[in-house]
């Protein structure tokens, strides 16, 4: 019963959030980002490992690392999440959210469905657009193992961090255009400020360089803890605000 | 918009995006490397080459010295490092400078420079890639064609029923 009720809510949110041309724009940006990154690999360097099978393993693993690295494109991801979360702000300002809550849905259900759909759709599209062409560009039969899990986790947390900031701003402003502009501005400002601290060892803890350095191998997984905790805390605050204090 | 029409549109846009990237990345790309090879030894360099027109220029310093040059794909290189018999994409023996073209498939290629002379040499390698990437171009056209066919079929079906 609950699953059926929530699935209809998921379908509604999907059709609302991915209305024309939002889905198309996400796909175009993801495909552009993916193919631009794949077609920018030229010099592979010298692989001094001359132990037979592991030589090609190193090349494929390096290719996969570059693919995950390409996914952390701050420019496009910030734009996509700012657009999608400002659509939540639009639902609040236009009265659509009030109508939605007049149906037998709890506020917590609406929040969970809305935020899950908003977060997962760009993440899945990006992952598909980047990983699907991988065998096309690296057609070598190699068992990669689990070396890529750290990079996957990094990309997931990087998306979660951007999403949490955009969601918080959209709920704070409750109107689409200011929330879009503020989300993009704050994320870019953070990026530029952190760029000035690039030589500081603390930069490994600050987004977006904690994610970039994690994939490049200059930072460990524990360097991602502060930004992950910040993202989880922001989403928790948004949940409490939406379910208890938001006046519609 | 109906789901299949939307899918067709998404495929068309994805195809156009791939074609756009192919055009964007069709500019001439030059990769240069200077490789030092000791007397009686060999050196290898790896390059990821695309399905584009590739021109390779090799210059040996000093010009009186001569080296053997081989271009191998990954399978051939694996045989080479295991000491098995192998074929090659391109090979030339005892040259001091060479300029050749070849059309690689997308993937990693290994350039092997063997110095059989008695002195160390320096090799200046220049790889020039130009033209459209044919494999990606086919992917873009295929996506575009599938999208167009899907939309056309849906239009025909709509008129019929």
Contacts between the chains, C-beta under 8 A, distances in Angstrom:
chain1	res1	chain2	res2	distance
A	20	B	1	5.9
A	20	B	6	7.4
A	23	B	6	7.3
A	23	B	10	6.7
A	24	B	9	6.5
A	24	B	10	6.0
A	24	B	13	5.4
A	27	B	10	5.3
A	27	B	13	6.3
A	27	B	14	5.8
A	27	B	17	7.9
A	28	B	13	5.3
A	28	B	14	7.2
A	28	B	17	5.0
A	31	B	14	4.9
A	31	B	17	4.4
A	31	B	18	6.3
A	31	B	21	7.9
A	32	B	17	5.1
A	32	B	20	7.2
A	32	B	21	6.2
A	35	B	17	7.2
A	35	B	18	5.6
A	35	B	21	4.2
A	35	B	22	7.9
A	35	B	136	6.6
A	36	B	21	5.5
A	36	B	24	7.3
A	36	B	25	7.3
A	39	B	21	6.3
A	39	B	22	7.7
A	39	B	25	4.4
A	39	B	50	6.9
A	39	B	133	6.4
A	39	B	136	6.7
A	40	B	25	7.5
A	41	B	48	4.9
A	42	B	29	6.3
A	42	B	31	5.5
A	42	B	47	6.9
A	42	B	48	6.0
A	42	B	129	7.7
A	43	B	31	5.5
A	43	B	33	7.7
A	43	B	46	7.9
A	43	B	47	6.1
A	43	B	48	7.3
A	44	B	46	4.2
A	44	B	47	6.3
A	44	B	48	5.0
A	44	B	108	6.0
A	45	B	46	6.5
A	46	B	44	7.1
A	46	B	45	6.2
A	46	B	46	6.5
A	47	B	46	5.9
A	50	B	81	5.0
A	52	B	78	6.3
A	52	B	81	6.3
A	52	B	82	5.6
A	53	B	78	7.6
A	55	B	77	7.6
A	55	B	78	7.0
A	55	B	81	7.0
A	56	B	74	5.8
A	56	B	78	6.9
A	56	B	108	7.9
A	59	B	46	7.5
A	59	B	74	7.8
A	59	B	108	5.7
A	133	B	139	7.8
A	136	B	106	7.8
A	136	B	135	7.3
A	136	B	139	7.2
A	137	B	106	6.5
A	138	B	107	7.8
A	139	B	106	7.8
A	139	B	107	6.7
A	140	B	74	6.4
A	140	B	107	7.9
